[in-house]
């Protein structure tokens, strides 16, 4: 499984628009092949930080996601509205819940 975490800084004048864009992007992404989960959250410790948490079946699914024109448009619009570049981290992960929980 591939896990992706990321965040972007919101601005007061664009906050609601950016949150709406993030929610729309998550909903659209959940419909893509290989997407197991895709959510955005306002950081409870910093209301001007929008956080993304994603789970994907494979790196190929992630590559396909990044190739979707709507994904590129989302990133471009968010970059234009934010005072800082978005942060993204991509991890290869193994779900060990069953091993740990017996």
The first five atom37 places (N, CA, C, CB, O) and aatype in JSON, in Angstrom:
{
  "aatype": [20, 20, 20, 20, 20, 20, 20, 20, 20, 20, 20, 20, 20, 20, 20, 20, 20, 20, 20, 20, 20, 20, 20, 20, 20, 20, 20, 20, 20, 20, 20, 20, 20, 20, 20, 20, 20, 20, 20, 20, 20, 20, 20, 20, 20, 20, 20, 20, 20, 20, 20, 20, 20, 20, 20, 20, 20, 20, 20, 20, 20, 20, 20, 20, 20, 20, 20, 20, 20, 20, 20, 20, 20, 20, 20, 20, 20, 20, 20, 20, 20, 20, 20, 20, 20, 20, 20, 20, 20, 20, 20, 20, 20, 20, 20, 20, 20, 20, 20, 20, 20, 20],
  "atom_mask": [
    [1, 1, 1, 1, 1],
    [1, 1, 1, 1, 1],
    [1, 1, 1, 1, 1],
    [1, 1, 1, 1, 1],
    [1, 1, 1, 1, 1],
    [1, 1, 1, 1, 1],
    [1, 1, 1, 1, 1],
    [1, 1, 1, 1, 1],
    [1, 1, 1, 1, 1],
    [1, 1, 1, 1, 1],
    [1, 1, 1, 1, 1],
    [1, 1, 1, 1, 1],
    [1, 1, 1, 1, 1],
    [1, 1, 1, 1, 1],
    [1, 1, 1, 1, 1],
    [1, 1, 1, 1, 1],
    [1, 1, 1, 1, 1],
    [1, 1, 1, 1, 1],
    [1, 1, 1, 1, 1],
    [1, 1, 1, 1, 1],
    [1, 1, 1, 1, 1],
    [1, 1, 1, 1, 1],
    [1, 1, 1, 1, 1],
    [1, 1, 1, 1, 1],
    [1, 1, 1, 1, 1],
    [1, 1, 1, 1, 1],
    [1, 1, 1, 1, 1],
    [1, 1, 1, 1, 1],
    [1, 1, 1, 1, 1],
    [1, 1, 1, 1, 1],
    [1, 1, 1, 1, 1],
    [1, 1, 1, 1, 1],
    [1, 1, 1, 1, 1],
    [1, 1, 1, 1, 1],
    [1, 1, 1, 1, 1],
    [1, 1, 1, 1, 1],
    [1, 1, 1, 1, 1],
    [1, 1, 1, 1, 1],
    [1, 1, 1, 1, 1],
    [1, 1, 1, 1, 1],
    [1, 1, 1, 1, 1],
    [1, 1, 1, 1, 1],
    [1, 1, 1, 1, 1],
    [1, 1, 1, 1, 1],
    [1, 1, 1, 1, 1],
    [1, 1, 1, 1, 1],
    [1, 1, 1, 1, 1],
    [1, 1, 1, 1, 1],
    [1, 1, 1, 1, 1],
    [1, 1, 1, 1, 1],
    [1, 1, 1, 1, 1],
    [1, 1, 1, 1, 1],
    [1, 1, 1, 1, 1],
    [1, 1, 1, 1, 1],
    [1, 1, 1, 1, 1],
    [1, 1, 1, 1, 1],
    [1, 1, 1, 1, 1],
    [1, 1, 1, 1, 1],
    [1, 1, 1, 1, 1],
    [1, 1, 1, 1, 1],
    [1, 1, 1, 1, 1],
    [1, 1, 1, 1, 1],
    [1, 1, 1, 1, 1],
    [1, 1, 1, 1, 1],
    [1, 1, 1, 1, 1],
    [1, 1, 1, 1, 1],
    [1, 1, 1, 1, 1],
    [1, 1, 1, 1, 1],
    [1, 1, 1, 1, 1],
    [1, 1, 1, 1, 1],
    [1, 1, 1, 1, 1],
    [1, 1, 1, 1, 1],
    [1, 1, 1, 1, 1],
    [1, 1, 1, 1, 1],
    [1, 1, 1, 1, 1],
    [1, 1, 1, 1, 1],
    [1, 1, 1, 1, 1],
    [1, 1, 1, 1, 1],
    [1, 1, 1, 1, 1],
    [1, 1, 1, 1, 1],
    [1, 1, 1, 1, 1],
    [1, 1, 1, 1, 1],
    [1, 1, 1, 1, 1],
    [1, 1, 1, 1, 1],
    [1, 1, 1, 1, 1],
    [1, 1, 1, 1, 1],
    [1, 1, 1, 1, 1],
    [1, 1, 1, 1, 1],
    [1, 1, 1, 1, 1],
    [1, 1, 1, 1, 1],
    [1, 1, 1, 1, 1],
    [1, 1, 1, 1, 1],
    [1, 1, 1, 1, 1],
    [1, 1, 1, 1, 1],
    [1, 1, 1, 1, 1],
    [1, 1, 1, 1, 1],
    [1, 1, 1, 1, 1],
    [1, 1, 1, 1, 1],
    [1, 1, 1, 1, 1],
    [1, 1, 1, 1, 1],
    [1, 1, 1, 1, 1],
    [1, 1, 1, 1, 1]
  ],
  "atom_positions": [
    [[0.84, -1.17, 0.0], [0.0, 0.0, 0.0], [0.89, 1.24, 0.0], [-0.96, 0.0, 1.21], [1.99, 1.24, 0.55]],
    [[0.38, 2.29, -0.63], [1.06, 3.57, -0.66], [0.26, 4.56, 0.19], [1.22, 4.09, -2.12], [-0.95, 4.71, 0.02]],
    [[0.94, 5.22, 1.09], [0.33, 6.27, 1.9], [0.88, 7.62, 1.46], [0.59, 6.03, 3.42], [2.08, 7.76, 1.22]],
    [[0.01, 8.58, 1.35], [0.43, 9.94, 1.0], [-0.11, 10.87, 2.07], [-0.08, 10.36, -0.42], [-1.29, 10.83, 2.42]],
    [[0.77, 11.71, 2.59], [0.35, 12.79, 3.48], [0.82, 14.09, 2.86], [0.92, 12.6, 4.94], [1.84, 14.14, 2.18]],
    [[0.07, 15.12, 3.11], [0.46, 16.42, 2.59], [-0.31, 17.52, 3.28], [0.25, 16.49, 1.09], [-1.28, 17.27, 3.99]],
    [[0.13, 18.73, 3.05], [-0.61, 19.87, 3.56], [-0.32, 21.1, 2.72], [-0.25, 20.13, 5.03], [0.65, 21.18, 1.97]],
    [[-1.23, 22.05, 2.87], [-1.05, 23.35, 2.22], [-1.56, 24.41, 3.19], [-1.82, 23.41, 0.84], [-2.49, 24.19, 3.95]],
    [[-0.92, 25.56, 3.13], [-1.3, 26.68, 3.99], [-2.42, 27.47, 3.31], [-0.08, 27.6, 4.3], [-2.33, 27.83, 2.14]],
    [[-3.46, 27.73, 4.08], [-4.59, 28.5, 3.59], [-4.34, 29.99, 3.81], [-5.9, 28.06, 4.27], [-3.5, 30.37, 4.63]],
    [[-5.07, 30.82, 3.1], [-5.02, 32.26, 3.32], [-6.42, 32.71, 3.72], [-4.51, 33.03, 2.04], [-7.41, 32.13, 3.28]],
    [[-6.52, 33.74, 4.55], [-7.85, 34.19, 4.99], [-8.79, 34.5, 3.83], [-7.7, 35.41, 5.87], [-9.97, 34.14, 3.87]],
    [[-8.28, 35.16, 2.82], [-9.14, 35.57, 1.71], [-9.56, 34.41, 0.8], [-8.45, 36.61, 0.89], [-10.55, 34.53, 0.07]],
    [[-8.83, 33.29, 0.84], [-9.14, 32.15, -0.03], [-9.47, 30.88, 0.75], [-7.97, 31.88, -0.95], [-9.65, 29.82, 0.16]],
    [[-9.56, 31.0, 2.06], [-9.73, 29.81, 2.92], [-10.9, 28.93, 2.5], [-9.91, 30.24, 4.36], [-10.73, 27.73, 2.3]],
    [[-12.08, 29.5, 2.37], [-13.26, 28.7, 2.05], [-13.14, 28.07, 0.67], [-14.53, 29.56, 2.11], [-13.51, 26.91, 0.47]],
    [[-12.61, 28.82, -0.29], [-12.42, 28.27, -1.65], [-11.44, 27.11, -1.61], [-11.9, 29.38, -2.61], [-11.67, 26.08, -2.25]],
    [[-10.35, 27.25, -0.88], [-9.33, 26.2, -0.82], [-9.87, 24.94, -0.15], [-8.09, 26.7, -0.08], [-9.58, 23.82, -0.58]],
    [[-10.66, 25.11, 0.91], [-11.27, 23.96, 1.57], [-12.22, 23.26, 0.62], [-12.0, 24.39, 2.86], [-12.24, 22.03, 0.55]],
    [[-13.01, 24.03, -0.11], [-13.93, 23.43, -1.08], [-13.17, 22.69, -2.17], [-14.84, 24.51, -1.7], [-13.57, 21.6, -2.57]],
    [[-12.09, 23.27, -2.66], [-11.27, 22.6, -3.67], [-10.7, 21.28, -3.13], [-10.12, 23.52, -4.13], [-10.71, 20.26, -3.82]],
    [[-10.22, 21.31, -1.89], [-9.67, 20.1, -1.28], [-10.71, 19.02, -1.15], [-9.09, 20.42, 0.09], [-10.44, 17.85, -1.44]],
    [[-11.91, 19.39, -0.72], [-12.99, 18.41, -0.58], [-13.39, 17.83, -1.93], [-14.21, 19.05, 0.11], [-13.58, 16.62, -2.07]],
    [[-13.5, 18.69, -2.94], [-13.85, 18.22, -4.29], [-12.78, 17.28, -4.82], [-14.01, 19.42, -5.25], [-13.1, 16.25, -5.42]],
    [[-11.53, 17.62, -4.6], [-10.42, 16.77, -5.06], [-10.47, 15.41, -4.38], [-9.06, 17.46, -4.78], [-10.26, 14.38, -5.03]],
    [[-10.73, 15.38, -3.09], [-10.81, 14.11, -2.37], [-11.96, 13.25, -2.88], [-10.96, 14.35, -0.87], [-11.79, 12.05, -3.1]],
    [[-13.12, 13.85, -3.07], [-14.27, 13.09, -3.58], [-13.95, 12.51, -4.96], [-15.52, 13.99, -3.65], [-14.21, 11.33, -5.21]],
    [[-13.4, 13.34, -5.85], [-13.07, 12.86, -7.2], [-12.02, 11.75, -7.15], [-12.56, 14.01, -8.07], [-12.14, 10.75, -7.84]],
    [[-11.02, 11.95, -6.32], [-9.93, 10.97, -6.22], [-10.42, 9.63, -5.72], [-8.84, 11.49, -5.32], [-9.94, 8.59, -6.17]],
    [[-11.37, 9.62, -4.78], [-11.89, 8.35, -4.26], [-12.56, 7.51, -5.35], [-12.89, 8.62, -3.14], [-12.73, 6.31, -5.18]],
    [[-12.95, 8.13, -6.44], [-13.54, 7.4, -7.55], [-12.53, 6.81, -8.52], [-14.45, 8.29, -8.29], [-12.92, 6.09, -9.44]],
    [[-11.25, 7.09, -8.32], [-10.22, 6.59, -9.22], [-9.83, 5.16, -8.87], [-8.99, 7.5, -9.19], [-9.87, 4.76, -7.71]],
    [[-9.44, 4.42, -9.89], [-8.97, 3.05, -9.69], [-7.77, 3.06, -8.76], [-8.61, 2.38, -11.04], [-6.85, 3.86, -8.92]],
    [[-7.78, 2.16, -7.78], [-6.65, 2.02, -6.87], [-6.67, 2.92, -5.67], [-5.42, 2.25, -7.6], [-5.8, 2.81, -4.81]],
    [[-7.64, 3.82, -5.57], [-7.73, 4.7, -4.41], [-8.5, 3.97, -3.31], [-8.42, 6.06, -4.77], [-9.66, 3.6, -3.49]],
    [[-7.86, 3.77, -2.18], [-8.48, 3.12, -1.03], [-9.1, 4.14, -0.07], [-7.44, 2.26, -0.29], [-10.1, 3.85, 0.59]],
    [[-8.51, 5.32, 0.0], [-9.02, 6.4, 0.85], [-8.36, 7.69, 0.41], [-8.75, 6.11, 2.36], [-7.21, 7.71, -0.02]],
    [[-9.11, 8.78, 0.53], [-8.57, 10.11, 0.18], [-9.4, 11.13, 0.95], [-8.62, 10.38, -1.39], [-10.59, 11.29, 0.69]],
    [[-8.76, 11.83, 1.89], [-9.48, 12.78, 2.73], [-8.66, 14.04, 2.95], [-9.83, 12.14, 4.08], [-7.43, 14.02, 2.95]],
    [[-9.38, 15.15, 3.13], [-8.7, 16.38, 3.54], [-9.34, 16.85, 4.83], [-8.79, 17.49, 2.43], [-10.54, 16.66, 5.05]],
    [[-8.53, 17.46, 5.67], [-8.95, 17.88, 7.01], [-8.34, 19.24, 7.32], [-8.54, 16.83, 8.08], [-7.2, 19.52, 6.95]],
    [[-9.1, 20.06, 8.01], [-8.52, 21.28, 8.56], [-7.81, 20.88, 9.84], [-9.61, 22.4, 8.81], [-8.39, 20.22, 10.7]],
    [[-6.56, 21.28, 9.97], [-5.74, 20.97, 11.14], [-6.37, 21.61, 12.38], [-4.27, 21.47, 10.94], [-6.58, 22.82, 12.41]],
    [[-6.66, 20.81, 13.39], [-7.31, 21.35, 14.6], [-6.35, 22.21, 15.43], [-7.85, 20.21, 15.47], [-6.79, 22.96, 16.31]],
    [[-5.06, 22.11, 15.17], [-4.1, 22.95, 15.88], [-3.72, 24.2, 15.09], [-2.85, 22.15, 16.2], [-3.15, 25.13, 15.64]],
    [[-4.05, 24.21, 13.8], [-3.73, 25.35, 12.94], [-4.82, 25.45, 11.88], [-2.3, 25.2, 12.29], [-4.75, 24.77, 10.86]],
    [[-5.8, 26.27, 12.12], [-6.96, 26.38, 11.23], [-6.62, 26.9, 9.83], [-7.99, 27.28, 11.85], [-7.48, 26.92, 8.95]],
    [[-5.37, 27.31, 9.63], [-4.94, 27.78, 8.31], [-4.1, 26.73, 7.58], [-4.15, 29.08, 8.46], [-3.36, 27.05, 6.65]],
    [[-4.23, 25.49, 8.0], [-3.47, 24.39, 7.39], [-4.45, 23.29, 6.98], [-2.37, 23.82, 8.38], [-5.17, 22.75, 7.83]],
    [[-4.48, 22.95, 5.69], [-5.33, 21.9, 5.17], [-4.46, 20.66, 4.96], [-6.03, 22.34, 3.84], [-3.44, 20.72, 4.27]],
    [[-4.87, 19.55, 5.55], [-4.07, 18.33, 5.56], [-4.75, 17.26, 4.69], [-3.86, 17.81, 7.01], [-5.97, 17.11, 4.73]],
    [[-3.94, 16.55, 3.93], [-4.44, 15.45, 3.09], [-3.85, 14.14, 3.56], [-4.09, 15.7, 1.6], [-2.66, 14.05, 3.87]],
    [[-4.69, 13.11, 3.62], [-4.26, 11.75, 3.96], [-4.87, 10.82, 2.91], [-4.7, 11.34, 5.44], [-6.09, 10.79, 2.72]],
    [[-4.01, 10.07, 2.25], [-4.46, 9.22, 1.16], [-3.89, 7.8, 1.31], [-4.05, 9.81, -0.19], [-2.8, 7.62, 1.84]],
    [[-4.65, 6.82, 0.84], [-4.19, 5.43, 0.76], [-4.45, 4.93, -0.66], [-4.9, 4.52, 1.83], [-5.55, 5.1, -1.19]],
    [[-3.44, 4.32, -1.26], [-3.53, 3.82, -2.63], [-3.06, 2.37, -2.68], [-2.69, 4.7, -3.59], [-2.2, 1.96, -1.89]],
    [[-3.62, 1.62, -3.58], [-3.24, 0.2, -3.73], [-1.8, 0.03, -4.18], [-4.16, -0.48, -4.72], [-1.12, -0.9, -3.74]],
    [[-1.32, 0.93, -5.05], [0.01, 0.74, -5.63], [0.58, 2.07, -6.1], [-0.04, -0.27, -6.8], [-0.13, 3.07, -6.21]],
    [[1.87, 2.06, -6.38], [2.51, 3.26, -6.92], [2.0, 3.53, -8.32], [4.05, 3.11, -6.92], [1.95, 4.69, -8.74]],
    [[1.62, 2.49, -9.06], [1.05, 2.71, -10.39], [-0.26, 3.48, -10.3], [0.84, 1.37, -11.11], [-0.54, 4.34, -11.14]],
    [[-1.08, 3.18, -9.29], [-2.33, 3.91, -9.09], [-2.03, 5.37, -8.75], [-3.17, 3.26, -7.96], [-2.74, 6.27, -9.2]],
    [[-1.0, 5.61, -7.97], [-0.6, 6.98, -7.63], [-0.15, 7.72, -8.89], [0.54, 6.99, -6.56], [-0.54, 8.87, -9.12]],
    [[0.67, 7.06, -9.69], [1.14, 7.7, -10.93], [-0.05, 8.05, -11.84], [2.12, 6.77, -11.68], [-0.08, 9.12, -12.43]],
    [[-1.01, 7.13, -11.94], [-2.19, 7.4, -12.75], [-2.97, 8.58, -12.18], [-3.1, 6.14, -12.83], [-3.47, 9.42, -12.93]],
    [[-3.07, 8.65, -10.87], [-3.76, 9.76, -10.2], [-3.09, 11.1, -10.53], [-3.78, 9.55, -8.66], [-3.77, 12.08, -10.85]],
    [[-1.77, 11.13, -10.44], [-1.06, 12.37, -10.73], [-1.16, 12.76, -12.21], [0.4, 12.23, -10.34], [-0.97, 13.92, -12.55]],
    [[-1.45, 11.79, -13.08], [-1.57, 12.05, -14.52], [-2.96, 12.57, -14.92], [-1.26, 10.79, -15.3], [-3.14, 13.04, -16.04]],
    [[-3.92, 12.48, -14.02], [-5.27, 12.95, -14.31], [-5.23, 14.48, -14.45], [-6.29, 12.51, -13.19], [-4.73, 15.16, -13.55]],
    [[-5.74, 15.03, -15.56], [-5.69, 16.49, -15.73], [-6.33, 17.26, -14.57], [-6.39, 16.88, -17.01], [-5.84, 18.33, -14.2]],
    [[-7.39, 16.74, -13.99], [-8.03, 17.44, -12.86], [-7.11, 17.51, -11.65], [-9.34, 16.73, -12.48], [-7.19, 18.46, -10.88]],
    [[-6.24, 16.52, -11.47], [-5.29, 16.55, -10.36], [-4.28, 17.67, -10.57], [-4.56, 15.19, -10.22], [-3.97, 18.42, -9.64]],
    [[-3.77, 17.79, -11.78], [-2.81, 18.86, -12.09], [-3.47, 20.23, -11.94], [-2.25, 18.7, -13.51], [-2.85, 21.16, -11.43]],
    [[-4.71, 20.35, -12.38], [-5.42, 21.63, -12.25], [-5.65, 21.98, -10.78], [-6.76, 21.57, -12.99], [-5.53, 23.14, -10.4]],
    [[-5.97, 20.98, -9.97], [-6.16, 21.19, -8.54], [-4.88, 21.73, -7.9], [-6.59, 19.89, -7.85], [-4.91, 22.73, -7.18]],
    [[-3.77, 21.08, -8.17], [-2.49, 21.5, -7.59], [-2.14, 22.91, -8.06], [-1.36, 20.51, -7.98], [-1.7, 23.73, -7.25]],
    [[-2.33, 23.2, -9.32], [-2.0, 24.53, -9.84], [-2.84, 25.61, -9.18], [-2.19, 24.58, -11.36], [-2.32, 26.67, -8.82]],
    [[-4.13, 25.35, -9.02], [-4.98, 26.37, -8.39], [-4.63, 26.56, -6.92], [-6.46, 25.98, -8.53], [-4.57, 27.68, -6.43]],
    [[-4.39, 25.45, -6.22], [-4.02, 25.56, -4.8], [-2.7, 26.31, -4.64], [-3.92, 24.16, -4.16], [-2.57, 27.14, -3.74]],
    [[-1.73, 26.03, -5.5], [-0.45, 26.73, -5.43], [-0.63, 28.23, -5.64], [0.53, 26.18, -6.47], [0.04, 29.04, -4.99]],
    [[-1.53, 28.59, -6.54], [-1.76, 30.0, -6.82], [-2.43, 30.72, -5.65], [-2.62, 30.15, -8.07], [-2.25, 31.92, -5.48]],
    [[-3.2, 29.99, -4.85], [-3.93, 30.6, -3.74], [-3.16, 30.6, -2.41], [-5.24, 29.88, -3.55], [-3.49, 31.36, -1.5]],
    [[-2.14, 29.75, -2.31], [-1.41, 29.61, -1.05], [-0.13, 30.45, -1.04], [-1.07, 28.15, -0.81], [0.49, 30.65, -2.08]],
    [[0.26, 30.93, 0.14], [1.51, 31.68, 0.23], [2.75, 30.78, 0.22], [1.51, 32.52, 1.49], [3.87, 31.27, 0.09]],
    [[2.54, 29.47, 0.35], [3.66, 28.52, 0.39], [3.38, 27.35, -0.54], [3.9, 28.02, 1.84], [2.23, 27.03, -0.82]],
    [[4.43, 26.72, -1.01], [4.27, 25.52, -1.84], [3.68, 24.39, -0.99], [5.65, 25.08, -2.45], [3.97, 24.3, 0.2]],
    [[2.86, 23.54, -1.59], [2.33, 22.41, -0.83], [3.44, 21.45, -0.44], [1.25, 21.68, -1.64], [4.48, 21.38, -1.1]],
    [[3.21, 20.72, 0.63], [4.15, 19.69, 1.09], [3.49, 18.34, 0.85], [4.53, 19.88, 2.62], [2.32, 18.16, 1.18]],
    [[4.22, 17.4, 0.28], [3.7, 16.06, 0.02], [4.78, 15.04, 0.37], [3.25, 15.91, -1.46], [5.96, 15.23, 0.08]],
    [[4.34, 13.95, 1.0], [5.23, 12.84, 1.33], [4.54, 11.56, 0.87], [5.55, 12.8, 2.88], [3.36, 11.36, 1.12]],
    [[5.29, 10.69, 0.2], [4.75, 9.43, -0.31], [5.53, 8.29, 0.34], [4.85, 9.35, -1.89], [6.76, 8.27, 0.31]],
    [[4.78, 7.36, 0.93], [5.39, 6.25, 1.67], [4.88, 4.91, 1.15], [5.1, 6.39, 3.17], [3.7, 4.78, 0.81]],
    [[5.76, 3.93, 1.1], [5.35, 2.54, 0.9], [5.11, 1.97, 2.29], [6.45, 1.7, 0.1], [5.95, 2.11, 3.17]],
    [[3.95, 1.33, 2.49], [3.59, 0.88, 3.83], [2.99, -0.51, 3.79], [2.62, 1.86, 4.48], [2.48, -0.97, 2.77]],
    [[3.05, -1.16, 4.92], [2.44, -2.47, 5.11], [1.46, -2.35, 6.28], [3.52, -3.58, 5.37], [1.81, -1.84, 7.34]],
    [[0.24, -2.81, 6.06], [-0.76, -2.8, 7.14], [-0.48, -3.98, 8.06], [-2.22, -2.86, 6.56], [-0.63, -5.14, 7.65]],
    [[-0.07, -3.7, 9.28], [0.25, -4.77, 10.23], [-0.78, -4.88, 11.34], [1.63, -4.53, 10.83], [-0.51, -5.47, 12.39]],
    [[-1.96, -4.31, 11.13], [-3.02, -4.32, 12.16], [-3.32, -5.74, 12.62], [-4.29, -3.68, 11.62], [-3.3, -6.01, 13.82]],
    [[-3.59, -6.64, 11.69], [-3.97, -8.01, 12.06], [-2.84, -8.7, 12.83], [-4.33, -8.82, 10.8], [-3.1, -9.45, 13.77]],
    [[-1.61, -8.46, 12.44], [-0.46, -9.07, 13.13], [-0.37, -8.57, 14.58], [0.86, -8.75, 12.37], [-0.05, -9.33, 15.49]],
    [[-0.65, -7.29, 14.76], [-0.52, -6.69, 16.09], [-1.72, -6.98, 16.98], [-0.34, -5.2, 15.96], [-1.59, -7.05, 18.2]],
    [[-2.89, -7.14, 16.37], [-4.11, -7.3, 17.14], [-4.5, -8.77, 17.34], [-5.24, -6.57, 16.46], [-5.46, -9.08, 18.05]],
    [[-3.74, -9.67, 16.71], [-3.98, -11.1, 16.88], [-5.1, -11.56, 16.06], [-4.24, -11.43, 18.27], [-5.43, -12.75, 16.09]]
  ]
}
